[in-house]
């Protein structure tokens, strides 16, 4: 029997690895040498958050599931250098239970969200329209402050498959041990840390326990990030002080920015309109329902019979590690589908389950999963495949390359031992393609970026400016580096605005930038 439940969308967002994880209790603590008023503000803008955002914007999910229309005009006219009084008054207007302290550290994170990482914030704003109702319903269930929903912004940037360098996973970045203690299922086939509904329920229960211990939301939030042991030691070494800002320097370094970033995220999502931020929505079906299945089912079976892309099934069902739903009659599992195919599934359920049944489930049993260094995918079998070597070029990323060769990003990482999607120009990547298509894919290396994008039906507008032009001696030139925005570049030149750089270089927005690009800068004087 199949039971149908209405469910608001949860989708796979953004790519790849959130590094604001629940770190181990034995992290190195630094001595408290100064009071809060003397904090080094530059040190507080933790590079972990910045690196995470750079990685997210270049990820496969962002580039392929969100539509960035380069013909549309995205305003670069937004408020900058607002006086402290504006922020203070706005914070006062936010209905809050969690103390939203404002200081120079929080101000730096606000600028990161509202000025330096606007594209990613707009993506998260779009995703929040679907995730936040799930979060709010759960928080209300446990009588918790609704603003705790913004914690997921810091944890995972609303990416349900985010995995940190220390193994934390999902929207709420649970470590394995904590997740099991909170009764989340983690098997070779299922990881409920990546289930938005169940993981949110576990996060709410865990945060409630931490608040019961400390009686303070700042300390509970800090303990959620670095573990109660680190917070307890910070309290003890500060002589029993229980104010977050007073134990600030006794916390692990990456936790210091955690609460300020949470406060800044709360402000940003409450006042995004005042900063001319516009939500962006993913280019996948947003109206979905859930069916409960009670027998083994492979995504390939659903994809073949309902003509829905497997990547979309993965996006809507991030909790299944190996494209397999290991359901049984006495243990059903959910399958999230777009509304326009949900009735087709109900009508064709017998045919779907029977499709090539013995191929996917011989003798109606689960096949042993392929072992892989704690990866959450089964690598494709390279037997019968032809090896193609591709040399990384400026502007390439893992998502683009996997799309050009029609392989999974997870396989590309596995074949080449790629960690955190970091690749370098000149690096040679091994890619395994069908033997009959080897000659075709060998030609990819000689294609221009525009030709490669055209081969998969994608626009090459962001990169059409890559033709080399002679430098004009009447201008200065700036070479774009990783993470640069027009705002960042303008700050390097007195009297030059981001709008001026944009007009001079015929750019419509930050997405016209690429690493190595030379931008004209008007000479002054």
N, C-alpha and C positions, 0 to 999 in steps of 0.2 A: 504494500500500500504506500502511496506517496501523499505526504501532507504538505500543503502549501501555506506559507506564511508571508505576509507582506513585510518587506525590509527595505529601509532606506539604504542607498548605495554606500558601500565602502569599496574604494578602488586602490589599486597599486599606484603609489605616487613615486616618482623621483628616484631617482636612483641611488645611490648605492649605500654608503656606510656612515651611520651616525656615531660620532665618537664621544658623545656625552653619556657614557655607559655607567652602570653600577660597578664601580671599581672595587678592587680588593681592599680589605680592611688594613692591610699592612703597607699601604702606600706611604711614601716618605712624607713626613710632616716638616714644615719649616717653622723656625722659631719666630715668635712675635717680637718684632724689633721696633714697631712704631704704632701709633694710634691711627684710627681711621682717617683723620684729617690729613695725614701725611702720606696716604696711599699713593703709589705710583699708578696713575690712571692708565697710562699706556700699557702697563703690565697686565691690567685687569681685562683688556679686550683680548680674551684668550684666543690664540690662533686656532684652537680646536674648532671653535664655532665657525670662524672664517673659512678654514679649510673644508669643513663639512659642507658649507654652502656652495663653495666653488665646485666641489665634487658633485653635489646634487644638480647644479645647473647644467653640467656637461654629461650627465648620466643618460643612458638609453631611455629611461622612462620619461624624463622631461622632454628630450628632443623628439620623441616619437609619439607620446600620448598627449602632448599639449601643442596647440596650434599657435605658432608665433608668426602672425601675419606682418611681414616686414613692410607692407604697404600702408598699414594703419599708423596713425600718428599717436605715439605714446608721449605724453607730455613730460618734458624735462623741467617744467616749471613747478617746483614744489618748495615749500618753506625750508629755509636753512638757518642755522644759528639762531634759533628761537631763544628768547630770554628764559631764564629759569622760572620766572613767575608764571609763564604760560604753562609749562609742564606741571608746576605745583598746583595751579588752579584746576587743570584738567584731571590730575590724579584725585583731587578732592571730589570731583563730580562722579568718579567711578564708584558704584556700589560695591563694597568690598568687605570681606571678612579677613582675608590675608592682608597683612600690612604691606602696602605698596610704598615703601620708602623711596624717596627721590634724592639722589646725590650725583656727584660727578661720574661715578662708575656706571650707574644706571643710565646717565645721559649718553655715555659713550656707546652703550649697547642700543639705545634708541636710535642713535645716528647710524649705527650699522644696519639696522632694520629699515629705517625710513629713507636713507640716502644711499648707502653703499651696496645693499643687497635687495634692491627694490624688485627685480624680476622674480627672485625666489619667493619673496614675501607675497607677491601677487599670486603666484602659484599656490602657496599655502593658504591664502585667503579663499581661493576657489575650492580647494580640498576641504577646508574647514566647514563649508556649507553642508557637507555630507557627514563628516566625522563628528563635528561638535554636537549635533543632536543625540548621537549615540553616547558620547561622553556625558552630556548633561543629564540624560535619563538615568545613567548609572550613578552619577554623583548625587543626584536628588534621592535616589533609592537609599543611599547610605548617609543622607543628611550632611553632605559635605559642601564646602564652598564651590560654587559653579566655576569660579575663576581658576580652579585647579586644572580645568581642561587645557589651559595654556601650557601646562607642563609638557604635554606631548610635543609641542612646538620645539622645545629645547631638547627633548629626548631623541626625537626621530625626524623632525621636520615633516611629520605626518606621513612617513613612509613605513607601511606595515611590514616590509621585508628588510628594513634597515638592520645591519649587523655591525657591531662595533669591533674594534681591534682586540678586545678582551672577551668577545663571545656573547655580549648582550644582544638581544634580538627583539624585533617587533616595534610596534608603535610606542610601547612603554618600556622598551629596553630592559627586559628581564634577563638576568643571568640564569643559567640552567638550574642551579640549586635553589635559588629563590623561587623560580617558576614552579618547580616540583613541590616545594613547600606550600605554595599557594594553590595547589591542586590543578595546575595546568598540564595537559597531556603533551608529552614530547616523546615521539617514537620515530622510527625510521621513515614513516610516511606522513605523520601529522606533527605540526608544531603550533600549539595553541597560543604561543607568544605572539604569533602573527595573525591570530584571529581577533579583529577589532573589538568584537563584543565580549568575548571571554577574557581577553587580555585587559580590557578596560575594567571589567569587574574585579579581576585580581589586583590591578593597580590601586583601585579604590579601597579594597580591603587592606592592602599592605600599607597605604598611606594613613588609613584610619588607625592602624596599630602604632605607627610611628608617632602620630599626633597624640595618641594616648600616653606614649612614653614621655614625650617632651613638653606637651601642652603648648606648643608653639609651631605655627605652620612653616616659618623660615627654617627652623631646625629639622622639622620633619622632611621638608623638601631637600635639604642638604643631605640628610641621612639616606634618603631615597637614592641619591646620586652616588655617594661614596661609602655608604654603609654606616650603621649605628656605631660600630667600633671606633671609626675615625672621629665621629662627632663627640662621642663620649670622651675620647682622649683630649680633643680640643677643649672641651669644657673643663676637664680635670686640670690640664696644663695652664689654663687661664685663671685658676683659682676658683672655679665653680661658676664663672659667668655663663649666663644662658641667653645672651643676646647675640644674634648672628654676627652683627658688625663688630662686636667686642672680641669674638673668637676667630675673626676673619683670617688672620695670618697663621692661625694654628690648624686650619683646615688644609687638605690637599690642594695643590695649586689649581687644578682644573675645576675643583668644586667651588673655589672662590667666585668664579664668574657665573656660577649656576643660578643662584638666587637673583643677582642683578639682571641676568639675561631673561629670567622668568618675569620679573617685574617689567622689563622693557617690552617683552612680547605682549604682555597684558595691555600695556599702553598702546602699542602699535595696532593691535587688533581692535581695540576700542575706538581709536581715533585715526584709522587708516584713511578715511575720506578727507580729513583735514590735511593729510600729507599727499593728496592726489594719487593714492594707490588704488588700483582697479583690479578686482579679483579676476583670475584667469581660470578657465575650466578645462578639464581634460577632454581630448577628442576620442572618448569611448562612450558607450551607452551608459547613461546616468540613471535611467529608470530600471530598477531591478526587483526581482522577487527571489525568494529562497524556496527550494524544494528539499525535503528530507529523503535521502536515498537509503535503502536498506540492503544493498548488495554491492559487491566490488564493481567499481566503475573507473574507467580510464578517460582522461580528457580527450584522447584521440577518438574514442567512440562517440563522445558528445559532439566533437568538432566535425566528424565525418557525416553524421546524420542530420545535424542541425545547421551545418554550414556556418559555424561561428569559429573565428580564429582562436587557436589554442592560446595565443598570448593574451587574449581578452579573458579567457577562462582563468588563466593564471593571475591576471590582474584582479579579478573579482573574487578569487579564492586563494589568497596568499598563504593560507595555513597548510596547504598540501605540498609536501616537499618534492614529490616525485611524480606529479601529474596523476596520482592514483588516489581515489577515495576508498579507504579500506573498510567500507561499511558492511555490517552484518544485520541479520534480522533482529538480533537483540541489542545492536548498537548502531543506530542510524547516524549519519553525518549530513551536514547541510551542503547544498550546492547552490551557489548564487548564479543566476542567469539574467540576461536582459529581459525586460518585460515582453518584448516582441517575439521571444522564442519560448517563453515559459509554458504556454499552452501546447506548443508543438512537442515539448518534452513530455508533457503529460499524455498526449495522444500517442506518441511513438515510444513510450518508455520500454515496452517489450522488445522492440526492434533495436533500440539503442543498447540495451544491456546484452543483447544477443550478437551484436555486430562484432565479427572476428573474435568471438569470446575466447576461443582456445589459444589464439595468438597472445592475448593480453593476460589471460588467467588460465593457464593450462590445467586441466582437470579441476577447474573452478577453484584454484588456490592462488594465493599471492605469490608471485615470483620473488626470490631473494633479491633485495635491492643491491645494486652495484655499490661496492664499497668505495668511498672517496674521502680522503682527509677531511672529515667533518663538513664536507660541502653539502648543500641542500639541493642537489640535482643528481641525476644519473647521466654521466657523460655519454655522448653518442659513441657507438662502436666504430673505431676507425678502420677496422678490417674492411677491405673492399673500397676504401676511400683513397683519394689521391691527395698528396701533400702539396700545398701551394705556400710559398714564402712571400710574405708581404712586408715591405719596409715602411715604417711609420713616417708620415710626413707632417709638417706643421699644420695644426688645426684639426688633426685626426683625434678621435677618441674611441674608446672601446665600443660604444653604442653604434657609431657610424660604421666602423669596420665590420662588426657583426652583421649589420644590415646589408652592406655591400656584398658580403659573401653568403648571405642567407644562412647564417649559423646562429646558435644561441650565444648570448653574451657569457653565460655560465660555462659553456664549452670552450669559448675563446680564452677565458681566464684559466681554465683547467689545463688546456694544452700548453699554455705559455707561462704558467705559474705567475699570473698577474695578481697583485695584491692591491686592493683599494682602487682598482681601475687606473693605476698609475702606469703610463707608458711614456716613452721618450722618443723624440725625433731621431730617426736612424735605426731604431730598434727593429730587429727582424722577427716577425711573428709567423709561427707555423699554423696553417689553417687547413683542415681536412674537408674536402668537397667530393661530390660524386665523381668517379673516374671519367664518366662520359662528359662532364662539364669542366674538366681540368683546364683545357685550352682557353675556354671562355673566361674563367676566373683568373688565369694568369695574366690576362689583358688588363685586369683592374689596376695593377700596379702602374701602368703607363697612362691611365686616364687622369684627366684634371678633376678637381673636386666637383665642378659643375657636372661633368660627365658621370661621375660616380653617383651623385645624387639623382641625376636624371634616370639612371639605370634602375632605381628603386621607386621612381615616381615622386621624388621629393624636390622641393625648390632649392636652388643654390643661391638665392638672393643674398643671404648673409655673407657670402664669400665671393661675390662677383667683383669686388674691389681688389682682388688679389693680384691682378695684373701689375707688373712692375712698371712704374712710371719714373721718368727722370726727376730728380730732386730739384726743386725751384730754389735758387739761392736767396730769394726774397723772403723765405720763410725758415723758421726753425722746424726741426722734425723730432717727433717723439716716437720711439719704438714700443709698441704695445707689449706688455708682459702679462703673464697669467694672473687673473683676478682683477685686472684693471677695469675701471669704469670711467666714463667720461667725467664724472664728478671728481674721481681720484686724480685723473690727469690734469684737470683744470686747476686743482689745488697746488700743482707744482709750478704754476706760472702766474706771477702777479698780474692782476688786471685782466685775466683771461677767464671767460665763463665756459661752462659745458655746452651751452647753446651755441656759442661762437665756434667752438671746435666742431660741433655737429654740422653747422652750416658750411663751414670752410671745407670739410671733408666729405660733404654730401652724404651724411649719415642720418638715418631716421631715429635711431636709438642705440643703446648699448649693444644690442645684438648684432650691429654691423661691425663690431670689433673682432679681431682675431689676433692670436699671438704672432708677433713678428711684423705686424702691420705698421707702416710709418705714417703718422698723422701730421698734417701741416699745422704749425702753430704760428700765429701772427707775431712778428717781431715787434717789440715795444721800443720806442725811442729811435 
